[in-house]
Amino acid sequence: MNLAIIGTGYVGLVTGTCFAEMGNDVICVDIDDHKVEQLRDGQLPIYEPDLDVYFHRNLREGRLHFTTELPEAVAASEVIFLALPTPPGEDGSADLSYVLGVAREIGALLSQEDDPAHRIIVNKSTVPVGTARRVRAILEEAGLEAEKDFDVVSNPEFLREGVAVRDFMKPERVVIGTSSEKAAETMQLLYEPFVRQGNPIFVMDEASAEVTKYAANAFLATKITFMNEMANLCERVGANVDQVRIGIGSDSRIGKHFLYAGIGFGGSCFPKDVKALAHTADAHGYDFQIIQSVLDVNDRQRRLLADRAIDYFDGSLDGRRIAIWGLSFKPNTDDIREAPSHVVIRRLLEAGAEVAAFDPEAIETTRAVLGDAIDYVDDAYAALDDADALLICTEWHEFRRPNFEKMRDRLKRPLIFDGRNVFNVDRMTDAGFEYYSIGRPQSAPDVVPTTMVNGTTERSV
Ligand SMILES: NC(=O)c1ccc[n+]([C@@H]2O[C@H](COP(=O)([O-])OP(=O)(O)OC[C@H]3O[C@@H](n4cnc5c(N)ncnc54)[C@H](O)[C@@H]3O)[C@@H](O)[C@H]2O)c1
């Protein structure tokens, strides 16, 4: 099939590449000239495991094309995917200007064709309920006739950065929102190669498909937030959230995933999607209380690690050097959008610290945002030199089994604040570290166990 993907970011590039891998002819469009040039030259602008193999093969075999020219892509394609940004507006609502703007451009292009061939416009961006209806209205205003000239489909994307290719190639489910049988049939044909093991393709109405995406993200964000609150309670009552997690996760009604306590969720999706859902509820006169709490608790949780370090040093980090391990919002990506590490770093800087940071993939994306406000190092141990403490913000695999002796030697003092519960508490005590993590007993060789008061750490030595 001839496909166009409009917007060649994390979702668009993975979508385009994976569809090409199944034999489709794909034209990816982006307004970013530099990105398109890079892609045509065979360079990937993002880090995403496994993407390079499929990308290079399909580029080489001529099934994957990149352009800045929307008309070229629209003219050549029967299905047009919109994988455009939907960032949060000032009031938290999803900014639909990219999606609706491109819909207008497509409407104008199709209306210039004599007797336009039928097109399916597929919304892959995460968009509020009612957007498919708005896209259809825009195309109708351009003089096109729904069903005869075009159909609009809502096809939310559930891929996770870091495992995006695997998720796209073997989705647990595909959701297709449309009232058109013809469009549903074409979409099923497109996705069948990805669900050969029997995972379902759900066809539903557009509004339900649009809400499904927000419901999924909001539910997952709530699950994480619940565990973070549970962790904070565990600290106060002397329980260990890791044990609690195992205790509840074995219940199939609860499930094992998304139960890890930490310093809050981030990334390009959860924060903005939860805010957008809150906004939708508000706009429809519904007080969606749990969602607002999730946002409030997550804001507090993202400040926790830095506040602990600042309290440890009696409120000021003047003259202190702090090492950071992990900048990306989660492992296996270079994406730093809404990363908790950035909340941590900003607070450390405000408290007067010098910061030295290491991340296996996200140094350049961070440098583009924070510039020279912090030092960047290209190996984890180098960040520790002369540092008064190490703060762990992302649980990259390579942080799990480091050389502790080397860490102790290079740190000015053996002090770790772990926002991702990467290490075993007892082993850290044995290794001579003062070690503070989330929702677990604190390990401090010659320090009486920590008590938590009002979310801050009080040490009694
Ligand atoms: N990133 C994820 O993990 C993920 C997962 C599921 C859904 N989503 C949703 O998918 C959508 C896209 O997310 P993303 O992370 O890929 O965004 P992104 O910012 O990585 O990519 C968007 C791309 O669109 C391009 N663009 C902007 N305006 C354009 C235009 N007029 N024409 C052509 N290209 C244009 C940008 O240059 C950019 O390359 C969002 O709605 C997001 O919520 C994202």
The ligand as a MOL file (V3000), in Angstrom:
LIG
                    3D

  0  0  0     0  0            999 V3000
M  V30 BEGIN CTAB
M  V30 COUNTS 44 48 0 0 0
M  V30 BEGIN ATOM
M  V30 1 N 6.5900 9.6200 21.7930 0
M  V30 2 C 5.8060 8.6400 22.2050 0
M  V30 3 O 6.2360 7.7330 22.9260 0
M  V30 4 C 4.3640 8.5980 21.8050 0
M  V30 5 C 3.6450 7.4070 21.9860 0
M  V30 6 C 2.3180 7.3750 21.5890 0
M  V30 7 C 1.7180 8.5060 21.0720 0
M  V30 8 N 2.4370 9.6530 20.9470 0 CHG=1
M  V30 9 C 1.7730 10.8220 20.3430 0
M  V30 10 O 2.1640 10.9100 18.9830 0
M  V30 11 C 2.2560 12.2900 18.5870 0
M  V30 12 C 3.6470 12.5770 18.0560 0
M  V30 13 O 4.5620 12.3790 19.1160 0
M  V30 14 P 6.1400 12.2990 18.8760 0
M  V30 15 O 6.7470 11.9480 20.1970 0
M  V30 16 O 6.4270 11.4680 17.6930 0 CHG=-1
M  V30 17 O 6.4390 13.8420 18.5300 0
M  V30 18 P 7.8040 14.4440 17.9970 0
M  V30 19 O 7.8400 15.8190 18.5190 0
M  V30 20 O 8.9370 13.5050 18.2650 0
M  V30 21 O 7.6080 14.4800 16.4090 0
M  V30 22 C 6.7240 15.3150 15.7450 0
M  V30 23 C 7.3230 15.6580 14.3870 0
M  V30 24 O 6.3570 16.3880 13.6400 0
M  V30 25 C 7.0470 17.3580 12.8750 0
M  V30 26 N 6.1120 18.3850 12.4400 0
M  V30 27 C 5.5940 19.4350 13.1060 0
M  V30 28 N 4.7440 20.1230 12.3220 0
M  V30 29 C 4.7300 19.5070 11.1240 0
M  V30 30 C 4.0520 19.7450 9.8880 0
M  V30 31 N 3.2110 20.7670 9.7540 0
M  V30 32 N 4.2820 18.9010 8.8630 0
M  V30 33 C 5.1380 17.8650 8.9870 0
M  V30 34 N 5.8070 17.5940 10.1340 0
M  V30 35 C 5.6060 18.3980 11.1710 0
M  V30 36 C 8.1160 17.8530 13.8170 0
M  V30 37 O 9.1690 18.5120 13.1110 0
M  V30 38 C 8.5690 16.5310 14.4500 0
M  V30 39 O 9.6150 15.9280 13.7310 0
M  V30 40 C 1.8660 13.1100 19.8200 0
M  V30 41 O 0.4950 13.3830 19.7770 0
M  V30 42 C 2.1530 12.1440 20.9560 0
M  V30 43 O 1.3750 12.4190 22.0900 0
M  V30 44 C 3.7420 9.7250 21.2720 0
M  V30 END ATOM
M  V30 BEGIN BOND
M  V30 1 1 1 2
M  V30 2 2 2 3
M  V30 3 1 2 4
M  V30 4 1 4 5
M  V30 5 2 4 44
M  V30 6 2 5 6
M  V30 7 1 6 7
M  V30 8 2 7 8
M  V30 9 1 8 9
M  V30 10 1 8 44
M  V30 11 1 9 10
M  V30 12 1 9 42
M  V30 13 1 10 11
M  V30 14 1 11 12
M  V30 15 1 11 40
M  V30 16 1 12 13
M  V30 17 1 13 14
M  V30 18 2 14 15
M  V30 19 1 14 16
M  V30 20 1 14 17
M  V30 21 1 17 18
M  V30 22 2 18 19
M  V30 23 1 18 20
M  V30 24 1 18 21
M  V30 25 1 21 22
M  V30 26 1 22 23
M  V30 27 1 23 24
M  V30 28 1 23 38
M  V30 29 1 24 25
M  V30 30 1 25 26
M  V30 31 1 25 36
M  V30 32 1 26 27
M  V30 33 1 26 35
M  V30 34 2 27 28
M  V30 35 1 28 29
M  V30 36 1 29 30
M  V30 37 2 29 35
M  V30 38 1 30 31
M  V30 39 2 30 32
M  V30 40 1 32 33
M  V30 41 2 33 34
M  V30 42 1 34 35
M  V30 43 1 36 37
M  V30 44 1 36 38
M  V30 45 1 38 39
M  V30 46 1 40 41
M  V30 47 1 40 42
M  V30 48 1 42 43
M  V30 END BOND
M  V30 END CTAB
M  END
